[in-house]
């Protein structure tokens, strides 16, 4: 396939960015989107130009590093990560816009790379447990009801890619934060920090400058791991419970 790419180029965080247009040819439909960008970068390097900077790591849909807005959609037209998006989702001759996440809490570092350390600080505020679990057999010695285990596993699938923030018109991180809180709060091992976890992580989320949630649902629609929208309601319930307990 032959494609026209309109890519956001920005030299550094302080520079003014703009869309640049490139033509790429010989793109296989079996390539991933990142492999297509690799092809573009090879072309730019051979021409003596600066390659496009973009985040990537495992390229297996697990790490969440491949954060791109493609034609206005977080991770592109399919509900998957960018590294698992294949060029068969596009047609020969298409013009494709490629941009970084757009959120004030995710400042652009260079080109398509953004600083998502705000997520790290939210997790540092309470996304951990203090209960010693010992070895794997000892950890399994604590009975967990299957509905609770299923709920925890569903939320543990969050890979922290930030698609929820990029898709939200308010730039909210509620779906990410709720996934991290609900994953631990429903398990007995997470009980000691149940109240402080939700209070501290929500407070840190607000301090990072993420927008407020108005339940538009775009976050859950864009999430490549299918974190459900009711996760936010479950977190709000936990927050109200912890707030009332703290006031006693």
C-alpha positions as CSV (number, residue, x, y, z in Angstrom):
1,X,0.0,0.0,0.0
2,X,0.9,3.6,-0.5
3,X,-0.1,6.0,2.3
4,X,0.0,9.6,3.1
5,X,0.9,10.3,6.8
6,X,0.2,13.5,8.6
7,X,2.4,13.2,11.7
8,X,2.7,15.6,14.7
9,X,6.3,16.8,14.9
10,X,7.5,18.8,18.0
11,X,11.2,19.2,18.7
12,X,10.8,19.4,22.5
13,X,8.3,20.3,25.2
14,X,8.9,24.0,24.8
15,X,8.8,24.1,21.0
16,X,5.7,24.8,18.9
17,X,4.5,21.6,17.1
18,X,2.9,21.1,13.8
19,X,1.7,18.4,11.5
20,X,4.2,17.2,8.8
21,X,3.2,15.2,5.7
22,X,5.1,12.1,4.5
23,X,4.5,9.6,1.8
24,X,5.3,5.9,2.5
25,X,5.1,3.1,-0.1
26,X,5.4,-0.6,0.0
27,X,3.4,-1.0,3.2
28,X,2.2,-4.6,3.8
29,X,-1.3,-5.1,5.1
30,X,0.3,-7.6,7.6
31,X,2.5,-4.9,9.2
32,X,1.6,-3.5,12.6
33,X,1.1,0.2,12.8
34,X,4.4,0.6,14.6
35,X,6.2,-1.4,11.9
36,X,4.7,1.0,9.4
37,X,6.2,3.9,11.5
38,X,9.5,2.0,11.6
39,X,9.4,2.0,7.8
40,X,8.8,5.7,7.7
41,X,11.7,6.3,10.1
42,X,14.0,4.2,7.9
43,X,13.0,6.4,5.0
44,X,13.6,9.6,7.0
45,X,17.0,8.4,8.3
46,X,18.2,7.5,4.8
47,X,17.2,11.0,3.7
48,X,19.2,12.5,6.5
49,X,16.1,13.7,8.4
50,X,15.2,13.3,12.1
51,X,13.1,10.2,12.7
52,X,9.7,10.4,14.3
53,X,9.9,9.8,18.1
54,X,7.2,7.5,19.5
55,X,6.9,5.2,22.5
56,X,7.0,1.4,22.3
57,X,8.3,-1.5,24.3
58,X,6.8,-5.0,24.3
59,X,4.8,-4.6,21.0
60,X,2.5,-7.4,22.3
61,X,-0.4,-5.3,23.7
62,X,0.8,-5.7,27.3
63,X,3.0,-2.7,28.3
64,X,0.7,0.1,27.2
65,X,3.6,2.2,25.9
66,X,2.4,2.7,22.3
67,X,0.2,5.7,23.0
68,X,-1.0,7.3,19.7
69,X,-4.1,9.0,18.5
70,X,-4.8,7.7,15.0
71,X,-7.4,9.6,12.8
72,X,-8.8,11.1,16.0
73,X,-9.2,7.8,17.9
74,X,-7.0,6.6,20.8
75,X,-5.0,3.6,19.4
76,X,-6.9,3.9,16.1
77,X,-10.0,2.4,14.5
78,X,-9.8,-1.0,16.3
79,X,-10.3,-1.6,20.0
80,X,-6.8,-2.7,20.6
81,X,-3.4,-1.2,21.4
82,X,-1.5,0.6,18.6
83,X,1.2,-2.2,18.4
84,X,-1.6,-4.7,17.7
85,X,-3.3,-2.6,15.1
86,X,-2.5,-3.9,11.7
87,X,-2.4,-2.0,8.4
88,X,-5.2,-4.2,7.0
89,X,-7.4,-1.8,8.9
90,X,-6.6,0.8,6.3
91,X,-6.9,1.1,2.5
92,X,-4.3,1.9,-0.2
93,X,-4.1,5.6,-0.7
94,X,-5.5,6.5,2.7
95,X,-4.3,9.7,4.5
96,X,-3.7,8.9,8.2
97,X,-3.3,11.5,11.0
98,X,-1.0,10.5,13.8
99,X,-0.9,12.6,17.0
100,X,0.2,12.2,20.6
101,X,-2.2,12.0,23.6
102,X,-3.8,15.4,24.1
103,X,-4.1,16.1,27.8
104,X,-2.6,18.8,30.0
105,X,-1.5,16.1,32.5
106,X,0.4,14.4,29.7
107,X,2.8,17.0,28.3
108,X,4.5,16.3,25.0
109,X,8.2,15.3,25.3
110,X,9.0,15.1,21.6
111,X,6.9,14.3,18.5
112,X,4.5,11.5,19.6
113,X,6.1,10.9,23.0
114,X,4.2,12.2,26.1
115,X,5.2,12.2,29.7
116,X,2.8,9.8,31.5
117,X,4.6,9.9,34.9
118,X,1.4,11.3,36.4
119,X,0.0,7.7,36.3
120,X,3.1,6.5,38.2
121,X,2.5,9.1,40.9
122,X,-1.1,8.1,41.3
123,X,-0.1,4.5,41.8
124,X,2.7,5.5,44.2
125,X,0.0,7.3,46.3
126,X,-1.8,4.1,47.1
127,X,-1.6,1.3,44.5
128,X,0.1,-1.2,46.7
129,X,-0.6,-3.5,49.7
130,X,1.3,-3.9,52.9
131,X,0.0,-7.4,53.8
132,X,2.8,-10.0,53.5
133,X,1.7,-12.7,51.0
134,X,4.7,-14.9,51.2
135,X,5.3,-17.4,48.4
136,X,2.7,-18.2,45.8
137,X,1.2,-21.2,47.7
138,X,0.9,-19.0,50.8
139,X,-0.8,-16.3,48.8
140,X,-3.4,-18.7,47.7
141,X,-4.1,-19.7,51.3
142,X,-6.5,-16.8,51.7
143,X,-9.9,-17.7,50.3
144,X,-11.3,-15.1,47.8
145,X,-14.9,-15.5,46.6
146,X,-15.0,-16.1,42.9
147,X,-17.1,-12.9,42.1
148,X,-14.5,-10.8,43.9
149,X,-11.6,-12.6,42.2
150,X,-13.3,-12.1,38.8
151,X,-13.9,-8.4,39.6
152,X,-10.2,-8.0,40.7
153,X,-8.9,-9.7,37.6
154,X,-11.1,-7.6,35.3
155,X,-9.6,-4.4,36.7
156,X,-6.1,-5.8,36.9
157,X,-6.1,-5.9,33.1
158,X,-5.5,-2.2,32.9
159,X,-2.1,-1.6,31.3
160,X,-2.0,2.2,32.1
161,X,-1.8,3.2,28.4
162,X,-3.7,6.4,28.9
163,X,-6.3,5.8,26.1
164,X,-9.0,6.6,28.6
165,X,-7.5,10.1,29.2
166,X,-6.9,10.7,25.5
167,X,-10.5,9.8,24.6
168,X,-12.2,11.7,27.4
169,X,-13.3,15.2,26.3
170,X,-12.3,16.4,29.8
171,X,-9.0,14.6,30.0
172,X,-10.1,12.6,33.0
173,X,-8.2,9.8,34.5
174,X,-11.1,8.3,36.4
175,X,-11.2,5.0,34.6
176,X,-7.5,4.4,35.1
177,X,-7.6,5.3,38.8
178,X,-10.8,3.3,39.4
179,X,-9.2,0.2,37.9
180,X,-6.2,0.4,40.1
181,X,-8.3,1.1,43.2
182,X,-10.9,-1.5,42.6
183,X,-8.4,-4.2,41.7
184,X,-6.9,-4.0,45.3
185,X,-9.9,-2.9,47.4
186,X,-12.0,-5.9,46.6
187,X,-9.3,-8.4,47.8
188,X,-8.7,-9.2,51.5
189,X,-5.0,-8.5,51.0
190,X,-5.9,-4.9,50.1
191,X,-8.1,-4.4,53.1
192,X,-5.6,-2.6,55.4
193,X,-5.2,0.4,53.0
194,X,-8.8,0.3,51.7
195,X,-9.8,3.8,52.9
196,X,-6.4,5.5,52.6
197,X,-5.9,4.1,49.1
198,X,-8.9,5.6,47.5
199,X,-8.6,8.9,49.3
200,X,-4.9,9.3,48.5
201,X,-5.1,8.1,44.9
202,X,-8.1,10.3,44.1
203,X,-6.3,13.3,45.7
204,X,-3.2,12.6,43.7
205,X,-5.2,12.3,40.5
206,X,-6.7,15.7,41.1
207,X,-3.3,17.2,42.0
208,X,-1.9,16.0,38.6
209,X,-4.4,18.2,36.7
210,X,-6.6,15.6,35.1
211,X,-10.1,16.8,34.2
212,X,-13.3,15.9,36.0
213,X,-15.5,13.0,35.0
214,X,-18.9,13.6,33.4
215,X,-19.5,10.0,32.5
216,X,-19.5,10.5,28.8
217,X,-18.3,6.9,28.5
218,X,-15.6,7.6,25.8
219,X,-13.0,6.2,28.2
220,X,-14.5,2.7,28.4
221,X,-15.1,2.7,24.6
222,X,-11.5,3.4,23.9
223,X,-10.0,1.1,26.6
224,X,-8.1,-1.7,24.7
225,X,-8.5,-4.0,27.7
226,X,-12.3,-3.4,28.2
227,X,-12.2,-1.8,31.7
228,X,-16.0,-1.3,32.2
229,X,-17.5,2.1,32.9
230,X,-19.2,1.0,36.1
231,X,-15.7,0.8,37.5
232,X,-15.9,4.5,38.1
233,X,-19.2,4.2,40.1
234,X,-17.5,1.5,42.2
235,X,-14.6,3.8,42.9
236,X,-17.0,6.7,43.8
237,X,-18.7,4.3,46.3
238,X,-15.4,3.5,47.8
239,X,-14.5,7.2,48.1
240,X,-17.8,8.1,49.8
241,X,-17.4,5.2,52.2
242,X,-13.8,6.3,53.1
243,X,-14.8,9.9,53.4
244,X,-17.7,9.2,55.8
245,X,-15.5,6.9,57.9
246,X,-12.8,9.5,58.1
247,X,-15.3,12.1,59.5
248,X,-16.4,9.9,62.3
